[in-house]
Amino acid sequence: MNLPLPPAEDYVASPCVSVCVVDQATKSCVGCLRTIKEIGAWRVMTVEEKRAVVAACEERAKTRPRRGRDRKPLSP
């Protein structure tokens, strides 16, 4: 069964880049830069909350590069 898609303005893409490695010092994913709490709550967040998380990840990326499983910086 196909569920209807939400209107485009209500869709927020997950910042996940399929790295899924948690840095123990920051308690966040080295790939998407979301915290463990943000990752766990993503499915139940409101559109506004998701937008806030995406914005927070973009801010974090200014001081902490996104990294792959090998811990090397990801290409922009």
N, CA, C, O and CB atoms as a CASP TS submission, in Angstrom:
PFRMAT TS
TARGET T0000
AUTHOR 0000-0000-0000
METHOD Language model
MODEL 1
PARENT N/A
ATOM      1  N   MET     1       0.842  -1.171   0.000  1.00  0.00           N
ATOM      2  CA  MET     1       0.000   0.000   0.000  1.00  0.00           C
ATOM      3  C   MET     1       0.890   1.238   0.000  1.00  0.00           C
ATOM      4  O   MET     1       1.783   1.357   0.839  1.00  0.00           O
ATOM      5  CB  MET     1      -0.960  -0.004   1.215  1.00  0.00           C
ATOM      6  N   ASN     2       0.662   2.137  -0.909  1.00  0.00           N
ATOM      7  CA  ASN     2       1.423   3.386  -0.975  1.00  0.00           C
ATOM      8  C   ASN     2       0.708   4.467  -0.192  1.00  0.00           C
ATOM      9  O   ASN     2      -0.477   4.728  -0.400  1.00  0.00           O
ATOM     10  CB  ASN     2       1.629   3.831  -2.436  1.00  0.00           C
ATOM     11  N   LEU     3       1.443   5.088   0.710  1.00  0.00           N
ATOM     12  CA  LEU     3       0.881   6.194   1.487  1.00  0.00           C
ATOM     13  C   LEU     3       1.091   7.486   0.724  1.00  0.00           C
ATOM     14  O   LEU     3       2.084   7.623   0.009  1.00  0.00           O
ATOM     15  CB  LEU     3       1.525   6.279   2.901  1.00  0.00           C
ATOM     16  N   PRO     4       0.181   8.434   0.859  1.00  0.00           N
ATOM     17  CA  PRO     4       0.368   9.711   0.160  1.00  0.00           C
ATOM     18  C   PRO     4       1.562  10.460   0.733  1.00  0.00           C
ATOM     19  O   PRO     4       1.829  10.405   1.934  1.00  0.00           O
ATOM     20  CB  PRO     4      -0.903  10.581   0.262  1.00  0.00           C
ATOM     21  N   LEU     5       2.266  11.149  -0.128  1.00  0.00           N
ATOM     22  CA  LEU     5       3.408  11.957   0.301  1.00  0.00           C
ATOM     23  C   LEU     5       2.916  13.268   0.904  1.00  0.00           C
ATOM     24  O   LEU     5       1.886  13.796   0.483  1.00  0.00           O
ATOM     25  CB  LEU     5       4.366  12.230  -0.886  1.00  0.00           C
ATOM     26  N   PRO     6       3.641  13.796   1.882  1.00  0.00           N
ATOM     27  CA  PRO     6       3.255  15.092   2.439  1.00  0.00           C
ATOM     28  C   PRO     6       3.502  16.180   1.400  1.00  0.00           C
ATOM     29  O   PRO     6       4.295  15.990   0.478  1.00  0.00           O
ATOM     30  CB  PRO     6       4.043  15.394   3.749  1.00  0.00           C
ATOM     31  N   PRO     7       2.828  17.314   1.543  1.00  0.00           N
ATOM     32  CA  PRO     7       3.104  18.431   0.629  1.00  0.00           C
ATOM     33  C   PRO     7       4.591  18.776   0.676  1.00  0.00           C
ATOM     34  O   PRO     7       5.230  18.629   1.718  1.00  0.00           O
ATOM     35  CB  PRO     7       2.242  19.678   0.996  1.00  0.00           C
ATOM     36  N   ALA     8       5.134  19.229  -0.431  1.00  0.00           N
ATOM     37  CA  ALA     8       6.571  19.509  -0.533  1.00  0.00           C
ATOM     38  C   ALA     8       7.066  20.442   0.567  1.00  0.00           C
ATOM     39  O   ALA     8       8.171  20.261   1.079  1.00  0.00           O
ATOM     40  CB  ALA     8       6.884  20.113  -1.886  1.00  0.00           C
ATOM     41  N   GLU     9       6.269  21.429   0.931  1.00  0.00           N
ATOM     42  CA  GLU     9       6.714  22.380   1.959  1.00  0.00           C
ATOM     43  C   GLU     9       6.758  21.756   3.349  1.00  0.00           C
ATOM     44  O   GLU     9       7.340  22.330   4.270  1.00  0.00           O
ATOM     45  CB  GLU     9       5.797  23.591   1.978  1.00  0.00           C
ATOM     46  N   ASP    10       6.148  20.584   3.506  1.00  0.00           N
ATOM     47  CA  ASP    10       6.158  19.882   4.788  1.00  0.00           C
ATOM     48  C   ASP    10       7.187  18.750   4.830  1.00  0.00           C
ATOM     49  O   ASP    10       7.267  18.021   5.819  1.00  0.00           O
ATOM     50  CB  ASP    10       4.781  19.327   5.078  1.00  0.00           C
ATOM     51  N   TYR    11       7.966  18.604   3.767  1.00  0.00           N
ATOM     52  CA  TYR    11       8.956  17.537   3.727  1.00  0.00           C
ATOM     53  C   TYR    11      10.332  18.097   4.056  1.00  0.00           C
ATOM     54  O   TYR    11      10.769  19.081   3.459  1.00  0.00           O
ATOM     55  CB  TYR    11       8.966  16.850   2.347  1.00  0.00           C
ATOM     56  N   VAL    12      11.007  17.470   5.005  1.00  0.00           N
ATOM     57  CA  VAL    12      12.374  17.847   5.360  1.00  0.00           C
ATOM     58  C   VAL    12      13.223  16.593   5.221  1.00  0.00           C
ATOM     59  O   VAL    12      13.017  15.613   5.937  1.00  0.00           O
ATOM     60  CB  VAL    12      12.463  18.452   6.823  1.00  0.00           C
ATOM     61  N   ALA    13      14.166  16.625   4.307  1.00  0.00           N
ATOM     62  CA  ALA    13      15.033  15.466   4.093  1.00  0.00           C
ATOM     63  C   ALA    13      15.958  15.270   5.290  1.00  0.00           C
ATOM     64  O   ALA    13      16.473  16.230   5.863  1.00  0.00           O
ATOM     65  CB  ALA    13      15.858  15.634   2.798  1.00  0.00           C
ATOM     66  N   SER    14      16.148  14.041   5.642  1.00  0.00           N
ATOM     67  CA  SER    14      17.078  13.712   6.715  1.00  0.00           C
ATOM     68  C   SER    14      18.496  14.085   6.283  1.00  0.00           C
ATOM     69  O   SER    14      18.868  13.882   5.128  1.00  0.00           O
ATOM     70  CB  SER    14      16.990  12.202   7.084  1.00  0.00           C
ATOM     71  N   PRO    15      19.285  14.631   7.208  1.00  0.00           N
ATOM     72  CA  PRO    15      20.672  14.960   6.877  1.00  0.00           C
ATOM     73  C   PRO    15      21.588  13.731   6.857  1.00  0.00           C
ATOM     74  O   PRO    15      22.791  13.864   6.631  1.00  0.00           O
ATOM     75  CB  PRO    15      21.205  15.973   7.868  1.00  0.00           C
ATOM     76  N   CYS    16      21.036  12.547   7.090  1.00  0.00           N
ATOM     77  CA  CYS    16      21.826  11.313   7.125  1.00  0.00           C
ATOM     78  C   CYS    16      22.596  11.116   5.822  1.00  0.00           C
ATOM     79  O   CYS    16      22.057  11.302   4.731  1.00  0.00           O
ATOM     80  CB  CYS    16      20.918  10.103   7.386  1.00  0.00           C
ATOM     81  N   VAL    17      23.869  10.737   5.957  1.00  0.00           N
ATOM     82  CA  VAL    17      24.710  10.440   4.794  1.00  0.00           C
ATOM     83  C   VAL    17      25.179   8.982   4.842  1.00  0.00           C
ATOM     84  O   VAL    17      26.160   8.616   4.193  1.00  0.00           O
ATOM     85  CB  VAL    17      25.931  11.403   4.740  1.00  0.00           C
ATOM     86  N   SER    18      24.480   8.168   5.606  1.00  0.00           N
ATOM     87  CA  SER    18      24.730   6.726   5.721  1.00  0.00           C
ATOM     88  C   SER    18      26.124   6.380   6.248  1.00  0.00           C
ATOM     89  O   SER    18      26.722   5.388   5.832  1.00  0.00           O
ATOM     90  CB  SER    18      24.537   6.077   4.382  1.00  0.00           C
ATOM     91  N   VAL    19      26.626   7.191   7.149  1.00  0.00           N
ATOM     92  CA  VAL    19      27.899   6.888   7.802  1.00  0.00           C
ATOM     93  C   VAL    19      27.618   6.195   9.134  1.00  0.00           C
ATOM     94  O   VAL    19      28.178   5.134   9.411  1.00  0.00           O
ATOM     95  CB  VAL    19      28.746   8.186   8.017  1.00  0.00           C
ATOM     96  N   CYS    20      26.773   6.774   9.940  1.00  0.00           N
ATOM     97  CA  CYS    20      26.286   6.170  11.180  1.00  0.00           C
ATOM     98  C   CYS    20      27.394   5.702  12.122  1.00  0.00           C
ATOM     99  O   CYS    20      27.407   4.551  12.559  1.00  0.00           O
ATOM    100  CB  CYS    20      25.402   5.012  10.853  1.00  0.00           C
ATOM    101  N   VAL    21      28.321   6.607  12.426  1.00  0.00           N
ATOM    102  CA  VAL    21      29.387   6.356  13.387  1.00  0.00           C
ATOM    103  C   VAL    21      29.309   7.473  14.424  1.00  0.00           C
ATOM    104  O   VAL    21      29.391   8.654  14.084  1.00  0.00           O
ATOM    105  CB  VAL    21      30.811   6.297  12.690  1.00  0.00           C
ATOM    106  N   VAL    22      29.153   7.094  15.680  1.00  0.00           N
ATOM    107  CA  VAL    22      29.009   8.085  16.743  1.00  0.00           C
ATOM    108  C   VAL    22      30.360   8.400  17.362  1.00  0.00           C
ATOM    109  O   VAL    22      31.098   7.503  17.770  1.00  0.00           O
ATOM    110  CB  VAL    22      28.034   7.588  17.819  1.00  0.00           C
ATOM    111  N   ASP    23      30.671   9.679  17.426  1.00  0.00           N
ATOM    112  CA  ASP    23      31.862  10.163  18.110  1.00  0.00           C
ATOM    113  C   ASP    23      31.530  10.206  19.596  1.00  0.00           C
ATOM    114  O   ASP    23      30.594  10.894  20.005  1.00  0.00           O
ATOM    115  CB  ASP    23      32.317  11.578  17.570  1.00  0.00           C
ATOM    116  N   GLN    24      32.274   9.492  20.385  1.00  0.00           N
ATOM    117  CA  GLN    24      31.971   9.404  21.817  1.00  0.00           C
ATOM    118  C   GLN    24      32.169  10.731  22.552  1.00  0.00           C
ATOM    119  O   GLN    24      31.505  10.984  23.557  1.00  0.00           O
ATOM    120  CB  GLN    24      32.837   8.341  22.457  1.00  0.00           C
ATOM    121  N   ALA    25      33.069  11.570  22.065  1.00  0.00           N
ATOM    122  CA  ALA    25      33.312  12.855  22.735  1.00  0.00           C
ATOM    123  C   ALA    25      32.143  13.812  22.546  1.00  0.00           C
ATOM    124  O   ALA    25      31.754  14.512  23.481  1.00  0.00           O
ATOM    125  CB  ALA    25      34.598  13.497  22.207  1.00  0.00           C
ATOM    126  N   THR    26      31.582  13.843  21.337  1.00  0.00           N
ATOM    127  CA  THR    26      30.493  14.788  21.057  1.00  0.00           C
ATOM    128  C   THR    26      29.121  14.145  21.126  1.00  0.00           C
ATOM    129  O   THR    26      28.107  14.843  21.120  1.00  0.00           O
ATOM    130  CB  THR    26      30.684  15.405  19.697  1.00  0.00           C
ATOM    131  N   LYS    27      29.077  12.806  21.192  1.00  0.00           N
ATOM    132  CA  LYS    27      27.815  12.059  21.195  1.00  0.00           C
ATOM    133  C   LYS    27      26.979  12.387  19.966  1.00  0.00           C
ATOM    134  O   LYS    27      25.753  12.479  20.032  1.00  0.00           O
ATOM    135  CB  LYS    27      27.016  12.363  22.465  1.00  0.00           C
ATOM    136  N   SER    28      27.673  12.560  18.838  1.00  0.00           N
ATOM    137  CA  SER    28      26.975  12.846  17.586  1.00  0.00           C
ATOM    138  C   SER    28      27.594  12.040  16.453  1.00  0.00           C
ATOM    139  O   SER    28      28.730  11.577  16.546  1.00  0.00           O
ATOM    140  CB  SER    28      27.021  14.355  17.263  1.00  0.00           C
ATOM    141  N   CYS    29      26.828  11.885  15.387  1.00  0.00           N
ATOM    142  CA  CYS    29      27.290  11.135  14.225  1.00  0.00           C
ATOM    143  C   CYS    29      28.357  11.955  13.506  1.00  0.00           C
ATOM    144  O   CYS    29      28.194  13.159  13.309  1.00  0.00           O
ATOM    145  CB  CYS    29      26.107  10.796  13.267  1.00  0.00           C
ATOM    146  N   VAL    30      29.444  11.300  13.116  1.00  0.00           N
ATOM    147  CA  VAL    30      30.517  12.013  12.422  1.00  0.00           C
ATOM    148  C   VAL    30      30.128  12.338  10.985  1.00  0.00           C
ATOM    149  O   VAL    30      30.751  13.195  10.358  1.00  0.00           O
ATOM    150  CB  VAL    30      31.802  11.188  12.441  1.00  0.00           C
ATOM    151  N   GLY    31      29.108  11.667  10.453  1.00  0.00           N
ATOM    152  CA  GLY    31      28.674  11.909   9.078  1.00  0.00           C
ATOM    153  C   GLY    31      27.665  13.034   8.949  1.00  0.00           C
ATOM    154  O   GLY    31      27.879  13.979   8.190  1.00  0.00           O
ATOM    155  N   CYS    32      26.567  12.939   9.684  1.00  0.00           N
ATOM    156  CA  CYS    32      25.508  13.953   9.545  1.00  0.00           C
ATOM    157  C   CYS    32      25.580  15.037  10.623  1.00  0.00           C
ATOM    158  O   CYS    32      24.952  16.087  10.492  1.00  0.00           O
ATOM    159  CB  CYS    32      24.143  13.283   9.595  1.00  0.00           C
ATOM    160  N   LEU    33      26.330  14.787  11.665  1.00  0.00           N
ATOM    161  CA  LEU    33      26.528  15.711  12.787  1.00  0.00           C
ATOM    162  C   LEU    33      25.304  15.871  13.685  1.00  0.00           C
ATOM    163  O   LEU    33      25.243  16.802  14.489  1.00  0.00           O
ATOM    164  CB  LEU    33      26.924  17.053  12.261  1.00  0.00           C
ATOM    165  N   ARG    34      24.327  14.969  13.554  1.00  0.00           N
ATOM    166  CA  ARG    34      23.198  15.000  14.487  1.00  0.00           C
ATOM    167  C   ARG    34      23.599  14.311  15.785  1.00  0.00           C
ATOM    168  O   ARG    34      24.415  13.390  15.784  1.00  0.00           O
ATOM    169  CB  ARG    34      21.943  14.318  13.870  1.00  0.00           C
ATOM    170  N   THR    35      23.022  14.761  16.881  1.00  0.00           N
ATOM    171  CA  THR    35      23.248  14.105  18.164  1.00  0.00           C
ATOM    172  C   THR    35      22.477  12.792  18.195  1.00  0.00           C
ATOM    173  O   THR    35      21.566  12.575  17.395  1.00  0.00           O
ATOM    174  CB  THR    35      22.824  15.024  19.344  1.00  0.00           C
ATOM    175  N   ILE    36      22.845  11.931  19.115  1.00  0.00           N
ATOM    176  CA  ILE    36      22.130  10.668  19.267  1.00  0.00           C
ATOM    177  C   ILE    36      20.652  10.934  19.518  1.00  0.00           C
ATOM    178  O   ILE    36      19.789  10.246  18.973  1.00  0.00           O
ATOM    179  CB  ILE    36      22.730   9.834  20.417  1.00  0.00           C
ATOM    180  N   LYS    37      20.369  11.923  20.334  1.00  0.00           N
ATOM    181  CA  LYS    37      18.988  12.267  20.659  1.00  0.00           C
ATOM    182  C   LYS    37      18.231  12.739  19.403  1.00  0.00           C
ATOM    183  O   LYS    37      17.079  12.360  19.193  1.00  0.00           O
ATOM    184  CB  LYS    37      18.953  13.361  21.751  1.00  0.00           C
ATOM    185  N   GLU    38      18.875  13.555  18.586  1.00  0.00           N
ATOM    186  CA  GLU    38      18.239  14.045  17.355  1.00  0.00           C
ATOM    187  C   GLU    38      17.975  12.906  16.374  1.00  0.00           C
ATOM    188  O   GLU    38      16.933  12.866  15.721  1.00  0.00           O
ATOM    189  CB  GLU    38      19.118  15.113  16.690  1.00  0.00           C
ATOM    190  N   ILE    39      18.928  11.982  16.277  1.00  0.00           N
ATOM    191  CA  ILE    39      18.756  10.842  15.376  1.00  0.00           C
ATOM    192  C   ILE    39      17.564   9.994  15.829  1.00  0.00           C
ATOM    193  O   ILE    39      16.725   9.608  15.015  1.00  0.00           O
ATOM    194  CB  ILE    39      20.048   9.982  15.326  1.00  0.00           C
ATOM    195  N   GLY    40      17.499   9.711  17.117  1.00  0.00           N
ATOM    196  CA  GLY    40      16.428   8.878  17.652  1.00  0.00           C
ATOM    197  C   GLY    40      15.051   9.499  17.547  1.00  0.00           C
ATOM    198  O   GLY    40      14.058   8.787  17.399  1.00  0.00           O
ATOM    199  N   ALA    41      14.980  10.810  17.621  1.00  0.00           N
ATOM    200  CA  ALA    41      13.693  11.498  17.600  1.00  0.00           C
ATOM    201  C   ALA    41      13.233  11.906  16.202  1.00  0.00           C
ATOM    202  O   ALA    41      12.095  12.347  16.041  1.00  0.00           O
ATOM    203  CB  ALA    41      13.766  12.710  18.465  1.00  0.00           C
ATOM    204  N   TRP    42      14.084  11.772  15.195  1.00  0.00           N
ATOM    205  CA  TRP    42      13.786  12.289  13.851  1.00  0.00           C
ATOM    206  C   TRP    42      12.410  11.876  13.338  1.00  0.00           C
ATOM    207  O   TRP    42      11.684  12.711  12.799  1.00  0.00           O
ATOM    208  CB  TRP    42      14.841  11.817  12.877  1.00  0.00           C
ATOM    209  N   ARG    43      12.045  10.639  13.488  1.00  0.00           N
ATOM    210  CA  ARG    43      10.780  10.136  12.930  1.00  0.00           C
ATOM    211  C   ARG    43       9.546  10.758  13.562  1.00  0.00           C
ATOM    212  O   ARG    43       8.481  10.765  12.945  1.00  0.00           O
ATOM    213  CB  ARG    43      10.711   8.646  13.091  1.00  0.00           C
ATOM    214  N   VAL    44       9.661  11.275  14.766  1.00  0.00           N
ATOM    215  CA  VAL    44       8.485  11.841  15.432  1.00  0.00           C
ATOM    216  C   VAL    44       8.555  13.369  15.558  1.00  0.00           C
ATOM    217  O   VAL    44       7.669  13.987  16.147  1.00  0.00           O
ATOM    218  CB  VAL    44       8.331  11.223  16.812  1.00  0.00           C
ATOM    219  N   MET    45       9.601  13.966  15.006  1.00  0.00           N
ATOM    220  CA  MET    45       9.741  15.430  15.064  1.00  0.00           C
ATOM    221  C   MET    45       8.748  16.116  14.136  1.00  0.00           C
ATOM    222  O   MET    45       8.339  15.568  13.113  1.00  0.00           O
ATOM    223  CB  MET    45      11.171  15.849  14.697  1.00  0.00           C
ATOM    224  N   THR    46       8.380  17.320  14.521  1.00  0.00           N
ATOM    225  CA  THR    46       7.563  18.148  13.643  1.00  0.00           C
ATOM    226  C   THR    46       8.449  18.697  12.528  1.00  0.00           C
ATOM    227  O   THR    46       9.676  18.619  12.599  1.00  0.00           O
ATOM    228  CB  THR    46       6.877  19.307  14.436  1.00  0.00           C
ATOM    229  N   VAL    47       7.820  19.246  11.510  1.00  0.00           N
ATOM    230  CA  VAL    47       8.572  19.853  10.410  1.00  0.00           C
ATOM    231  C   VAL    47       9.483  20.954  10.951  1.00  0.00           C
ATOM    232  O   VAL    47      10.633  21.067  10.526  1.00  0.00           O
ATOM    233  CB  VAL    47       7.609  20.425   9.333  1.00  0.00           C
ATOM    234  N   GLU    48       8.990  21.751  11.867  1.00  0.00           N
ATOM    235  CA  GLU    48       9.788  22.843  12.433  1.00  0.00           C
ATOM    236  C   GLU    48      10.985  22.302  13.206  1.00  0.00           C
ATOM    237  O   GLU    48      12.084  22.850  13.114  1.00  0.00           O
ATOM    238  CB  GLU    48       8.922  23.721  13.351  1.00  0.00           C
ATOM    239  N   GLU    49      10.781  21.238  13.962  1.00  0.00           N
ATOM    240  CA  GLU    49      11.880  20.632  14.717  1.00  0.00           C
ATOM    241  C   GLU    49      12.935  20.066  13.769  1.00  0.00           C
ATOM    242  O   GLU    49      14.133  20.218  14.010  1.00  0.00           O
ATOM    243  CB  GLU    49      11.350  19.521  15.647  1.00  0.00           C
ATOM    244  N   LYS    50      12.492  19.413  12.690  1.00  0.00           N
ATOM    245  CA  LYS    50      13.437  18.867  11.711  1.00  0.00           C
ATOM    246  C   LYS    50      14.240  19.990  11.063  1.00  0.00           C
ATOM    247  O   LYS    50      15.451  19.866  10.882  1.00  0.00           O
ATOM    248  CB  LYS    50      12.694  18.049  10.631  1.00  0.00           C
ATOM    249  N   ARG    51      13.574  21.071  10.717  1.00  0.00           N
ATOM    250  CA  ARG    51      14.289  22.207  10.120  1.00  0.00           C
ATOM    251  C   ARG    51      15.310  22.768  11.087  1.00  0.00           C
ATOM    252  O   ARG    51      16.401  23.162  10.674  1.00  0.00           O
ATOM    253  CB  ARG    51      13.309  23.308   9.699  1.00  0.00           C
ATOM    254  N   ALA    52      14.979  22.810  12.358  1.00  0.00           N
ATOM    255  CA  ALA    52      15.913  23.302  13.370  1.00  0.00           C
ATOM    256  C   ALA    52      17.124  22.376  13.485  1.00  0.00           C
ATOM    257  O   ALA    52      18.250  22.847  13.648  1.00  0.00           O
ATOM    258  CB  ALA    52      15.209  23.431  14.734  1.00  0.00           C
ATOM    259  N   VAL    53      16.905  21.076  13.403  1.00  0.00           N
ATOM    260  CA  VAL    53      18.009  20.116  13.476  1.00  0.00           C
ATOM    261  C   VAL    53      18.913  20.271  12.257  1.00  0.00           C
ATOM    262  O   VAL    53      20.136  20.278  12.392  1.00  0.00           O
ATOM    263  CB  VAL    53      17.473  18.665  13.571  1.00  0.00           C
ATOM    264  N   VAL    54      18.326  20.394  11.075  1.00  0.00           N
ATOM    265  CA  VAL    54      19.125  20.576   9.857  1.00  0.00           C
ATOM    266  C   VAL    54      19.968  21.847   9.977  1.00  0.00           C
ATOM    267  O   VAL    54      21.149  21.847   9.632  1.00  0.00           O
ATOM    268  CB  VAL    54      18.207  20.646   8.596  1.00  0.00           C
ATOM    269  N   ALA    55      19.361  22.922  10.466  1.00  0.00           N
ATOM    270  CA  ALA    55      20.099  24.181  10.651  1.00  0.00           C
ATOM    271  C   ALA    55      21.221  24.000  11.674  1.00  0.00           C
ATOM    272  O   ALA    55      22.319  24.525  11.490  1.00  0.00           O
ATOM    273  CB  ALA    55      19.141  25.313  11.104  1.00  0.00           C
ATOM    274  N   ALA    56      20.950  23.266  12.742  1.00  0.00           N
ATOM    275  CA  ALA    56      21.972  23.023  13.757  1.00  0.00           C
ATOM    276  C   ALA    56      23.130  22.218  13.168  1.00  0.00           C
ATOM    277  O   ALA    56      24.290  22.482  13.483  1.00  0.00           O
ATOM    278  CB  ALA    56      21.367  22.284  14.968  1.00  0.00           C
ATOM    279  N   CYS    57      22.824  21.245  12.322  1.00  0.00           N
ATOM    280  CA  CYS    57      23.879  20.449  11.679  1.00  0.00           C
ATOM    281  C   CYS    57      24.729  21.322  10.765  1.00  0.00           C
ATOM    282  O   CYS    57      25.948  21.165  10.710  1.00  0.00           O
ATOM    283  CB  CYS    57      23.268  19.282  10.877  1.00  0.00           C
ATOM    284  N   GLU    58      24.093  22.235  10.054  1.00  0.00           N
ATOM    285  CA  GLU    58      24.837  23.146   9.188  1.00  0.00           C
ATOM    286  C   GLU    58      25.759  24.045  10.007  1.00  0.00           C
ATOM    287  O   GLU    58      26.881  24.325   9.588  1.00  0.00           O
ATOM    288  CB  GLU    58      23.872  23.999   8.353  1.00  0.00           C
ATOM    289  N   GLU    59      25.301  24.492  11.157  1.00  0.00           N
ATOM    290  CA  GLU    59      26.147  25.298  12.051  1.00  0.00           C
ATOM    291  C   GLU    59      27.312  24.471  12.576  1.00  0.00           C
ATOM    292  O   GLU    59      28.448  24.944  12.618  1.00  0.00           O
ATOM    293  CB  GLU    59      25.321  25.854  13.231  1.00  0.00           C
ATOM    294  N   ARG    60      27.030  23.238  12.973  1.00  0.00           N
ATOM    295  CA  ARG    60      28.092  22.366  13.483  1.00  0.00           C
ATOM    296  C   ARG    60      29.154  22.117  12.413  1.00  0.00           C
ATOM    297  O   ARG    60      30.343  22.021  12.714  1.00  0.00           O
ATOM    298  CB  ARG    60      27.503  21.028  13.966  1.00  0.00           C
ATOM    299  N   ALA    61      28.707  22.013  11.159  1.00  0.00           N
ATOM    300  CA  ALA    61      29.635  21.740  10.056  1.00  0.00           C
ATOM    301  C   ALA    61      30.612  22.886   9.823  1.00  0.00           C
ATOM    302  O   ALA    61      31.643  22.694   9.179  1.00  0.00           O
ATOM    303  CB  ALA    61      28.861  21.468   8.781  1.00  0.00           C
ATOM    304  N   LYS    62      30.305  24.064  10.333  1.00  0.00           N
ATOM    305  CA  LYS    62      31.214  25.205  10.185  1.00  0.00           C
ATOM    306  C   LYS    62      32.470  25.034  11.032  1.00  0.00           C
ATOM    307  O   LYS    62      33.521  25.587  10.707  1.00  0.00           O
ATOM    308  CB  LYS    62      30.503  26.502  10.569  1.00  0.00           C
ATOM    309  N   THR    63      32.364  24.275  12.110  1.00  0.00           N
ATOM    310  CA  THR    63      33.511  24.099  13.001  1.00  0.00           C
ATOM    311  C   THR    63      33.991  22.656  13.090  1.00  0.00           C
ATOM    312  O   THR    63      35.056  22.381  13.642  1.00  0.00           O
ATOM    313  CB  THR    63      33.163  24.589  14.375  1.00  0.00           C
ATOM    314  N   ARG    64      33.207  21.747  12.549  1.00  0.00           N
ATOM    315  CA  ARG    64      33.517  20.314  12.644  1.00  0.00           C
ATOM    316  C   ARG    64      33.143  19.663  11.312  1.00  0.00           C
ATOM    317  O   ARG    64      31.956  19.531  11.014  1.00  0.00           O
ATOM    318  CB  ARG    64      32.747  19.633  13.849  1.00  0.00           C
ATOM    319  N   PRO    65      34.113  19.257  10.515  1.00  0.00           N
ATOM    320  CA  PRO    65      33.779  18.688   9.205  1.00  0.00           C
ATOM    321  C   PRO    65      33.047  17.355   9.322  1.00  0.00           C
ATOM    322  O   PRO    65      33.285  16.568  10.238  1.00  0.00           O
ATOM    323  CB  PRO    65      35.042  18.504   8.382  1.00  0.00           C
ATOM    324  N   ARG    66      32.150  17.129   8.368  1.00  0.00           N
ATOM    325  CA  ARG    66      31.499  15.817   8.287  1.00  0.00           C
ATOM    326  C   ARG    66      32.550  14.803   7.851  1.00  0.00           C
ATOM    327  O   ARG    66      33.389  15.092   6.998  1.00  0.00           O
ATOM    328  CB  ARG    66      30.277  15.836   7.289  1.00  0.00           C
ATOM    329  N   ARG    67      32.496  13.614   8.444  1.00  0.00           N
ATOM    330  CA  ARG    67      33.511  12.605   8.166  1.00  0.00           C
ATOM    331  C   ARG    67      32.865  11.278   7.773  1.00  0.00           C
ATOM    332  O   ARG    67      31.703  11.016   8.082  1.00  0.00           O
ATOM    333  CB  ARG    67      34.422  12.413   9.385  1.00  0.00           C
ATOM    334  N   GLY    68      33.637  10.464   7.096  1.00  0.00           N
ATOM    335  CA  GLY    68      33.190   9.138   6.717  1.00  0.00           C
ATOM    336  C   GLY    68      33.527   8.126   7.795  1.00  0.00           C
ATOM    337  O   GLY    68      34.044   8.483   8.854  1.00  0.00           O
ATOM    338  N   ARG    69      33.235   6.867   7.525  1.00  0.00           N
ATOM    339  CA  ARG    69      33.537   5.792   8.486  1.00  0.00           C
ATOM    340  C   ARG    69      35.024   5.733   8.805  1.00  0.00           C
ATOM    341  O   ARG    69      35.416   5.331   9.901  1.00  0.00           O
ATOM    342  CB  ARG    69      33.071   4.437   7.938  1.00  0.00           C
ATOM    343  N   ASP    70      35.849   6.134   7.844  1.00  0.00           N
ATOM    344  CA  ASP    70      37.307   6.137   8.042  1.00  0.00           C
ATOM    345  C   ASP    70      37.793   7.383   8.769  1.00  0.00           C
ATOM    346  O   ASP    70      38.991   7.567   8.982  1.00  0.00           O
ATOM    347  CB  ASP    70      38.015   6.026   6.704  1.00  0.00           C
ATOM    348  N   ARG    71      36.837   8.241   9.147  1.00  0.00           N
ATOM    349  CA  ARG    71      37.113   9.503   9.861  1.00  0.00           C
ATOM    350  C   ARG    71      37.759  10.567   8.986  1.00  0.00           C
ATOM    351  O   ARG    71      38.151  11.620   9.489  1.00  0.00           O
ATOM    352  CB  ARG    71      38.006   9.235  11.043  1.00  0.00           C
ATOM    353  N   LYS    72      37.879  10.311   7.683  1.00  0.00           N
ATOM    354  CA  LYS    72      38.402  11.319   6.759  1.00  0.00           C
ATOM    355  C   LYS    72      37.260  12.243   6.360  1.00  0.00           C
ATOM    356  O   LYS    72      36.125  11.785   6.227  1.00  0.00           O
ATOM    357  CB  LYS    72      39.055  10.655   5.497  1.00  0.00           C
ATOM    358  N   PRO    73      37.531  13.536   6.165  1.00  0.00           N
ATOM    359  CA  PRO    73      36.473  14.476   5.777  1.00  0.00           C
ATOM    360  C   PRO    73      35.744  14.034   4.512  1.00  0.00           C
ATOM    361  O   PRO    73      36.357  13.555   3.558  1.00  0.00           O
ATOM    362  CB  PRO    73      37.060  15.864   5.569  1.00  0.00           C
ATOM    363  N   LEU    74      34.417  14.206   4.524  1.00  0.00           N
ATOM    364  CA  LEU    74      33.616  13.906   3.344  1.00  0.00           C
ATOM    365  C   LEU    74      33.726  15.044   2.349  1.00  0.00           C
ATOM    366  O   LEU    74      33.959  16.192   2.728  1.00  0.00           O
ATOM    367  CB  LEU    74      32.145  13.660   3.723  1.00  0.00           C
ATOM    368  N   SER    75      33.560  14.732   1.105  1.00  0.00           N
ATOM    369  CA  SER    75      33.553  15.771   0.069  1.00  0.00           C
ATOM    370  C   SER    75      32.316  16.639   0.243  1.00  0.00           C
ATOM    371  O   SER    75      31.253  16.135   0.607  1.00  0.00           O
ATOM    372  CB  SER    75      33.589  15.144  -1.358  1.00  0.00           C
ATOM    373  N   PRO    76      32.441  17.960  -0.017  1.00  0.00           N
ATOM    374  CA  PRO    76      31.280  18.843   0.152  1.00  0.00           C
ATOM    375  C   PRO    76      30.174  18.551  -0.831  1.00  0.00           C
ATOM    376  O   PRO    76      29.136  19.213  -0.807  1.00  0.00           O
ATOM    377  CB  PRO    76      31.695  20.276   0.011  1.00  0.00           C
TER
END
